[in-house]
Structure formats: structure tokens, C-alpha cells
Amino acid sequence: MAINKAEKFSPKVVERFKEKSYTAKMASQAYTWDGVKTVNVYSVDTAPLYDYNRNATTTSRFGPLTDLTDHLQIMPVEQDKSFRFAVDAGDNSEQMGIKAANSTLTRQMDEVVYPYLDKYNFAKWIKEAGQRIALSAALNANNALEAIQDATEKLDEEACPDNGRTLYVTTEFMKMLKRNPLFVYTDKLANEALVKGNFGELDGANIVEVPKKYFPAGVHALFFYKDACLAPMKLQNYSIHTDTDQVDGAIITGRILHDAFVLDGKAKAVVPILASNATKTANPTVAANGQIGFTGMTVFYTYDGTDPRSSGTAIETSSNVAAPNAGTLVTAVGYNASNTVAWSETVQVQA
């Protein structure tokens, strides 16, 4: 029968993931997907302020009475990945043990699984970001620092707490920052922190340097508040089977069930910094009693006021659609050609 070493290996894998991954320790752990495939998060809206009317006699002095509304974000874990390979006992003995099962599994995790998870998380967080900054010119020492200052301002305007901010930058972006004499950095955290790539601190945010290939094309950096980004890992199973009739040796298998999300209510605390030559889509336009102009972009839109980036009622299109009845609220967001970066802001218009 097969010998499953997952129980012994898994705790080490989980801990190693936190050390080897760029994103594992930065995502929020506020929600759990244990035992369920989908988590629904309700965000409660607020009520408007009115002038208190001391002279009102037939109506409330406090203003109109309306129900306090809410909206629902549906987050299903849909990424189900696996791998399987064999280490033949003969090959292993004739190659001086270089393919020992434990070492090959470790290499598979370090070189395949962890990079895949980081790239996926970054792509989803960037795609679902609530704000973004685009450089007006090619990346240089001056606009790199200015972009970070602009991103900091955006988080400050959203009353985002100082503690818990992280700035991921590409190696190219970091190189430009170092060339700016106004940028004072420290390598203290790099010597003490467990988080891979932690480079220092700027404006209260941890700076984490990542390879350029980990980001979608046209993205230089990602500034975000920890509680805004999720990276649920429902399942991590890694097994070494050493007694099967398929191979004389070991069969190594692995499976991960995961996904990544940005919380709607905190999406504006996620700010990617884009290159000046990143493909830009025009904002969706709506003409009363006419058409909704979506041509030339991939668009998700809703008619019920929910966020099209994550709503279960979102409709996808890449062409113009007939406008709904006058007064209908249309919420739409357009994506660039690679379908990874939401370049146009979400717009809400009355058709």
C-alpha cells in the first residue's frame, strides 16, 4: 500500500511557504473557507445626512426614512491545481541519490508551486484594485518616488491605517528608487524579517522587492493595505507514495485548492502603479436611450449597483449593449487587452 507522508511533510510545507512566498504572510486571514467552497461577505452601507428640520410637524424632523442597504460579495475558491511525477529507484541509485523523493518535492514547491501562487495572487489583487496610478513617462528615479507618494496619498485619503501597509516593487522599480537622492532606505528589516524580499520601510509601508516576471505586463508596483487582500488556501496535500505497482521507486503527488480576492469595501486601499505604456482602455460611456459604449475593451457590468469586479450578477461583454430603461444604475469596469489590469475606473451612470 502507498505510504502517505503528508502529515509529516505538510506542517513543514506550510511554514516553508510562508518563508519562501512573497504573498503568503501579507494577505489578510480575517476569513476562513474551511468546510465551504464559497464565502459571502456582506458590506453594510451608510445613510445620508440631512438638515434637521425643527419646524416640521407632519413629517419627521430627521429627514426621509430609508432602509439601510447592503451589498454582497461572493468569493468562490475555484483554482484547483495538482502535480504528479515519479522517481525511479534505479535512476535514483545510479545518479547518486539526486532525485530523492523529499528533495524533489521541495524543489517542486520552491520552483513551481510557490512562484505560481505568488503570480496568481498578484494578478488577482491588481485586477481587482479599486484605484491605480499610471506614470506619465518612462520609469525613472523621479517618477518612481512620486508614484509612491501619490499612492500613499490615495491610501491616506481612504483613512487607511498606517500599520499593515505593504509596497511590492519590481527589481527595476527598486533600482530607480535607489537612484533618487531623496529616497532614504534601510536594510535593517532585510536582516531581521522572515518575509521573503523585505527590503525596508517607506512612509510606514514595508517595501518588498519581487522579480518583474511576478507582475502582469505593465505593472511596476503594488501598494496595498493588508486587510484588503485575501489569499485563501483551502487545501494543500502533498504525498510520497513508495509502494505502488506503477513504478519501482516513489510517486510524488500534490494538490492545492486556492484563490485570491480583494474585498469590495476596501478595494480603494489597493493601488497598483502602472507603466506609462500600459494599454489603456477608455472609460465605458452610457447615452440615455442609446447604447452603452463598451467596444474595444473587456467589460464587466451590473444593473443592481453591485461591484462588477466580484458580483455574482456581473455580465461580461466586449461590445456595445443596448441601454436599459432610463434611471437604471449601470456600474461597469473595463480591462486592458491582457485582461489583468483594470485600467478604467469603475463608473456609475444613470442610463
C-alpha positions in Angstrom: 0.0 0.0 0.0 1.1 3.6 -0.5 2.8 5.4 2.3 1.4 8.9 2.7 3.9 11.2 4.4 1.7 14.3 4.0 1.0 14.5 7.8 4.8 14.8 8.5 5.6 16.9 5.5 2.6 19.3 5.4 3.5 21.4 8.5 7.0 22.0 7.1 5.5 22.8 3.7 3.1 25.4 5.2 5.9 27.0 7.2 8.3 26.9 4.3 5.5 28.6 2.1 5.4 31.5 4.5 9.1 31.9 4.3 9.5 31.3 0.6 6.4 33.1 -0.7 6.2 36.9 -1.3 2.4 37.0 -0.7 1.7 34.3 2.0 2.2 36.5 5.1 0.9 39.7 3.6 -2.7 38.6 2.9 -5.5 39.0 5.4 -6.5 36.0 7.4 -9.8 37.5 8.5 -12.0 35.0 6.7 -12.0 31.2 6.6 -13.0 28.9 3.8 -12.7 25.7 6.0 -15.5 23.3 5.0 -17.0 25.6 2.4 -16.2 26.5 -1.2 -17.6 30.0 -1.2 -17.6 32.8 1.3 -20.2 35.5 1.0 -19.3 38.9 2.6 -22.0 41.4 3.3 -20.9 45.1 3.4 -23.4 47.4 5.1 -23.9 50.8 3.5 -24.4 54.1 5.3 -27.2 56.6 5.4 -27.0 60.2 4.1 -27.1 63.3 6.4 -30.0 65.8 6.3 -30.6 69.2 7.8 -32.6 68.7 11.0 -35.9 70.5 10.5 -37.2 71.9 13.8 -40.3 73.3 12.1 -41.6 70.0 10.6 -45.0 69.0 12.0 -46.3 66.4 9.6 -43.1 64.7 8.6 -40.0 63.6 10.6 -37.7 66.3 11.6 -34.8 63.9 10.9 -35.4 63.6 7.2 -36.7 60.8 4.9 -36.8 57.3 6.3 -35.0 54.8 4.1 -33.8 51.3 4.6 -30.2 50.8 5.4 -28.9 48.9 2.3 -26.1 46.4 1.9 -24.3 44.6 -0.9 -22.9 41.1 -1.2 -19.5 40.0 -2.4 -19.4 36.3 -3.5 -15.9 34.7 -3.2 -15.7 31.1 -4.5 -12.4 29.3 -4.3 -12.0 28.0 -7.9 -8.3 27.3 -8.5 -7.7 23.5 -8.1 -4.2 22.6 -9.2 -2.2 19.4 -9.0 1.1 17.7 -10.0 2.3 14.1 -10.2 5.8 12.7 -11.0 7.8 9.5 -10.4 11.3 9.0 -9.0 12.5 5.6 -10.2 14.6 3.7 -7.7 17.1 2.6 -10.3 17.6 6.1 -11.6 18.0 7.5 -8.1 20.6 4.9 -7.2 22.6 5.4 -10.4 22.5 9.2 -10.1 23.9 9.3 -6.5 20.5 10.0 -5.0 20.0 13.3 -6.6 16.3 12.5 -7.1 15.5 11.6 -3.5 11.7 12.0 -3.0 11.9 14.6 -0.3 14.3 16.8 -2.1 12.4 16.6 -5.4 9.2 17.6 -3.6 11.0 20.5 -2.0 12.3 21.6 -5.4 8.9 21.3 -7.0 7.4 23.6 -4.3 10.2 26.2 -4.5 10.5 26.4 -8.3 6.9 25.7 -9.4 4.2 25.9 -6.8 5.3 29.0 -4.8 6.1 31.2 -7.8 2.7 30.1 -9.4 0.8 31.1 -6.2 2.6 34.4 -5.9 2.0 35.3 -9.6 -1.7 34.4 -9.3 -2.2 36.4 -6.1 -0.6 39.5 -7.6 -2.6 39.2 -10.8 -5.9 38.9 -9.0 -5.1 41.7 -6.5 -4.0 44.0 -9.3 -7.0 43.2 -11.4 -9.5 43.9 -8.6 -7.8 47.0 -7.3 -10.0 49.9 -6.5 -7.6 52.6 -7.6 -4.5 52.9 -9.7 -1.7 55.2 -10.7 -0.1 55.5 -14.2 3.2 57.0 -14.8 3.1 59.9 -17.3 6.6 59.0 -18.7 9.0 56.1 -18.8 10.1 54.9 -15.4 12.9 57.0 -13.8 14.3 57.9 -10.4 12.0 60.9 -10.0 8.6 59.5 -11.1 9.2 56.2 -9.2 9.3 58.1 -5.9 6.5 60.4 -6.9 4.3 57.5 -7.7 4.8 56.0 -4.3 3.9 59.4 -2.7 0.8 59.5 -4.8 -0.2 56.0 -3.8 0.4 56.9 -0.2 -1.9 59.9 -0.6 -4.6 57.7 -2.0 -4.5 55.3 0.9 -4.4 58.3 3.3 -7.5 59.8 1.7 -9.3 56.5 2.3 -8.4 56.7 6.0 -6.4 53.5 5.6 -4.4 52.7 8.8 -0.7 53.2 8.6 0.1 49.9 10.2 -0.3 47.0 7.8 0.6 48.6 4.5 2.9 46.8 2.1 4.6 48.1 -1.1 5.6 45.5 -3.6 8.1 46.8 -6.2 9.8 45.1 -9.1 13.6 45.0 -9.2 13.6 47.6 -11.9 11.4 49.9 -9.8 13.6 49.4 -6.8 16.7 50.3 -8.8 15.2 53.6 -9.8 14.3 54.4 -6.2 17.9 53.8 -5.1 19.0 56.4 -7.7 16.8 59.1 -6.2 18.8 61.1 -3.6 15.5 61.9 -1.7 14.9 58.2 -1.1 16.4 57.2 2.3 16.1 53.5 2.8 17.3 51.0 5.4 18.3 47.4 5.2 17.6 46.7 8.8 14.4 44.8 8.1 16.1 42.8 5.5 18.3 41.3 8.1 15.6 40.6 10.7 12.3 39.9 8.8 11.2 36.5 7.9 9.2 37.7 4.9 11.0 37.0 1.7 12.3 40.1 -0.1 11.5 42.6 2.7 13.8 45.5 1.8 13.0 48.2 4.3 10.3 50.7 5.0 9.0 53.9 3.4 6.2 56.1 4.7 5.3 53.3 7.2 4.9 50.7 4.5 7.1 47.6 4.2 9.0 47.5 0.9 9.2 44.1 -0.6 11.2 43.6 -3.8 9.9 41.0 -6.3 11.1 39.9 -9.7 9.5 41.7 -12.6 8.1 38.5 -14.0 5.8 38.1 -11.0 3.7 41.1 -12.0 1.4 41.3 -15.1 2.8 43.2 -18.0 2.8 47.0 -17.5 2.8 46.9 -13.7 5.7 48.4 -11.7 4.5 48.2 -8.1 1.6 47.3 -5.9 0.7 49.3 -2.8 -2.0 47.9 -0.5 -3.4 47.6 3.0 -3.2 44.0 4.4 -6.9 43.7 5.4 -8.0 44.5 1.8 -6.4 41.4 0.2 -7.3 37.7 0.7 -5.5 34.6 -0.5 -7.4 31.6 0.9 -5.7 28.2 0.8 -8.4 25.6 1.3 -6.3 22.5 0.6 -2.6 21.6 0.5 -2.0 17.9 0.1 1.5 16.6 -0.7 2.1 12.8 -0.7 5.0 10.5 -1.3 3.8 7.0 -2.4 6.6 4.4 -2.1 4.8 1.1 -2.7 2.8 1.0 -5.9 2.7 -1.3 -8.9 3.2 1.7 -11.3 6.9 2.3 -10.6 9.8 0.8 -8.6 10.5 3.9 -6.5 8.4 6.8 -5.4 5.4 8.7 -6.9 5.0 12.2 -5.6 1.7 13.9 -5.9 0.4 17.3 -4.8 -2.8 19.3 -4.9 -3.7 22.9 -3.9 -7.1 24.4 -3.8 -6.8 28.2 -3.6 -7.8 31.6 -4.8 -7.3 35.3 -4.2 -9.6 38.3 -3.8 -9.8 42.0 -2.9 -12.6 43.0 -0.5 -15.1 45.3 -2.2 -15.3 47.6 0.8 -11.6 48.0 1.0 -10.7 47.9 -2.7 -9.5 51.5 -2.8 -6.8 50.5 -0.4 -5.2 48.5 -3.2 -3.2 50.7 -5.6 -1.1 49.3 -8.5 1.4 51.6 -10.2 1.3 51.1 -13.9 3.8 51.9 -16.7 3.2 54.8 -19.0 2.9 52.5 -21.9 0.4 50.1 -20.3 -2.6 49.6 -22.6 -5.3 52.0 -21.6 -9.0 51.3 -22.1 -11.4 54.2 -22.4 -14.0 54.6 -19.6 -17.3 53.0 -20.5 -19.8 55.6 -21.7 -23.6 55.5 -21.4 -26.0 57.5 -23.5 -29.6 57.9 -22.4 -32.0 55.8 -24.5 -29.0 54.8 -26.6 -26.1 52.3 -26.3 -23.6 51.6 -23.6 -20.2 52.1 -25.3 -18.1 49.1 -24.4 -16.4 48.4 -27.8 -12.7 47.9 -27.7 -12.4 46.5 -24.1 -13.4 43.7 -21.9 -16.1 44.9 -19.6 -18.0 43.6 -16.6 -21.1 45.5 -15.7 -24.1 45.3 -13.4 -27.6 46.9 -13.2 -28.1 46.4 -9.4 -25.4 48.7 -8.0 -23.1 45.8 -7.0 -19.4 45.9 -7.8 -18.8 44.2 -11.2 -15.3 43.1 -10.2 -16.8 40.5 -7.9 -20.6 40.5 -8.1 -22.4 37.3 -8.9 -24.7 39.3 -11.2 -22.0 40.8 -13.3 -22.3 40.5 -17.1 -19.2 40.2 -19.3 -19.1 41.8 -22.8 -16.6 43.2 -25.3 -19.1 45.1 -27.5 -21.8 47.8 -27.1 -25.0 46.8 -25.5 -28.5 48.4 -25.6 -29.1 50.9 -22.8 -31.6 49.8 -20.1 -34.6 51.8 -19.1 -33.9 55.4 -18.1 -33.0 55.7 -14.4 -31.2 52.3 -14.3 -27.9 52.4 -12.5 -25.1 50.9 -14.6 -21.8 50.1 -12.9 -19.0 49.0 -15.2 -15.3 48.4 -15.2 -13.1 47.9 -18.3 -9.9 45.9 -18.6 -6.9 46.1 -20.8 -6.0 43.8 -23.6 -4.3 41.3 -21.3 -7.4 41.2 -19.1 -5.2 41.6 -16.0 -5.3 45.2 -15.1 -8.5 47.3 -14.7 -7.2 50.5 -16.3 -10.5 52.4 -16.5 -12.1 53.3 -13.2 -15.5 51.9 -12.2 -18.2 54.3 -13.3 -21.7 54.7 -12.2 -24.1 56.4 -14.5 -27.8 56.9 -14.9 -28.9 55.5 -18.3 
